[in-house]
Amino acid sequence: MEPLADAMTTDFAATWLPAVFVPLIVLVTPAIFIVLVGRHITATD
């Protein structure tokens, strides 16, 4: 079996997806919140 094909198993995905998505969500969520609040503030002025 090829090493690359063997690497992309469900175990590989289950190991790396949380490590990738959790920091991504932690960084993106406050950024979106700040943008929305900023737009709300500038719209009400």
PAVEXLO-855018 format. One record per atom (N, C-alpha, C): x negated, y, z negated. Coordinates in steps of 0.02 Angstrom, whole numbers, padded with zeros to 5 digits, always signed. Each point is the difference from the previous one (the first is absolute). Layout:
<nodes>
XYZ ...
</nodes>
This chain:
<nodes>
-00042-00060+00000 +00042+00060+00000 -00044+00063+00000 +00024+00052+00032 -00040+00061+00005 +00001+00037-00067 -00055+00032-00017 -00002+00037-00064 +00050+00058-00003 +00008+00036+00056 +00046+00056+00000 +00073-00022-00007 +00017-00054+00035 +00068-00026-00005 +00014-00026-00070 -00050-00029-00031 +00008-00026-00068 +00004+00056-00051 -00032+00057+00015 +00000+00055-00048 +00068+00033-00007 +00038+00002+00054 +00065+00034-00001 +00056-00047-00021 -00008-00029-00058 +00051-00044-00027 +00045+00039-00048 +00051-00032-00024 +00044+00034-00048 -00036+00015-00065 -00047-00043-00019 -00039+00013-00060 -00042+00063+00008 -00030+00007+00059 -00039+00060+00014 +00044+00063-00003 +00059-00004+00031 +00046+00057+00000 +00024+00015-00070 +00016-00051-00038 +00025+00009-00068 -00054+00031-00045 -00063-00013+00016 -00054+00027-00040 -00014+00073+00017 +00000+00016+00064 -00022+00066+00022 +00055+00052+00009 +00062-00022+00014 +00053+00049+00011 +00013+00044-00062 +00005-00028-00060 +00009+00044-00058 -00059+00047-00010 -00060-00024+00013 -00060+00041-00009 -00002+00058+00049 +00033-00008+00057 +00002+00054+00050 +00060+00045-00011 +00059-00030-00011 +00061+00040-00001 +00011+00038-00065 -00022-00028-00056 +00011+00035-00064 -00037+00067-00002 -00065+00003+00015 -00033+00066+00001 +00030+00046+00053 +00020-00029+00058 +00030+00040+00053 +00064+00033-00024 +00043-00039-00034 +00063+00027-00025 -00013+00051-00056 -00049-00014-00042 -00016+00046-00055 -00025+00067+00026 -00035-00001+00056 -00025+00063+00029 +00052+00035+00043 +00040-00038+00036 +00047+00030+00048 +00062+00028-00035 +00024-00034-00051 +00062+00022-00033 -00005+00071-00031 -00053+00015-00038 -00005+00069-00025 -00009+00051+00056 -00035-00019+00053 -00010+00046+00056 +00066+00018+00032 +00043-00050+00011 +00066+00013+00029 +00042+00044-00047 -00004-00015-00065 +00037+00038-00049 -00022+00073+00000 -00066+00012+00003 -00026+00068+00000 +00023+00038+00062 -00001-00034+00057 +00022+00031+00063 +00074+00018-00004 +00041-00045-00025 +00072+00013-00005 +00014+00058-00048 -00034+00001-00056 +00010+00054-00049 -00024+00066+00030 -00056-00001+00035 -00025+00061+00032 +00048+00026+00052 +00030-00044+00039 +00049+00022+00050 +00062+00028-00033 +00020-00030-00055 +00059+00025-00037 -00013+00070-00028 -00060+00010-00027 -00017+00065-00028 -00003+00053+00054 -00031-00016+00057 -00005+00050+00053 +00067+00012+00033 +00044-00049+00000 +00066+00009+00030 +00045+00043-00043 -00009-00002-00066 +00043+00039-00045 -00023+00072-00007 -00061+00016+00019 -00025+00069-00006 +00032+00046+00051 
</nodes>
